Amino acid sequence: VYADLFGNPSGPTVKPRPVQSAPAASAVEKHFNKGLQLMRQGKPKEAHVEFQAAKKLRPNEPAILVNLGLCHLQMKNLSGAETAFKAVIALDPKCKTPPAKFAIARLVGVLSAQGKHSEAIAMGKKYVSVAPKEYDAHFSLGVCYLGAKNYTAAASSFKSALAIKPNDPAATQNLGVALLSSKDYPAARKFLEQTLARNVEIVDALGDDTLSRHETQLGETTVSIGLAKIEEGSR
């Protein structure tokens, strides 16, 4: 659960911040809520302006920084998203709080999409250490390994993802592609046949399609969940 925008912690892991004066707090709330409204309307550029205004008044508010990152993602500004999500993590390097956990989940994909494979893998490993029982963490790390063409490690990550979420179509497909790329043909056939049986198009692990598929299948749900949590905590 996210902390209240005005310093009221909603859980034991969130440290209370000094409450701002009423005018300042009101201004932050105004810009923040307007930004959320614009995001719901599909206007990330306009929302970005509002969140930047809120950030000037409260530079280290995780909810504002997370939403700035989401604005950049919707505007396809990956470097801007990277900066915003890293700022959230810098406030909580161990990623114990929900905003930091959300940020690291998105940052892994952002780094991969920019071809920063070594950094993406390092961040993906950290994500797994923070959330070892979460499917998304293992799946994201697998995608990072695919991007780096480390197919053996990718296969291991997708197997871990399937252990948490058996028969998941995305993990099953990517595991098959990773095994095929590592020339483990008998094992690859098993998982790719499962994919074909579901009438799912097989993408090329050597190109950008796998990363795009990761963003499409995993990203949209994550963004909507993240916004809902932030909105809940801001009221």
Disulfide bonds with the S-S distance in Angstrom:
none
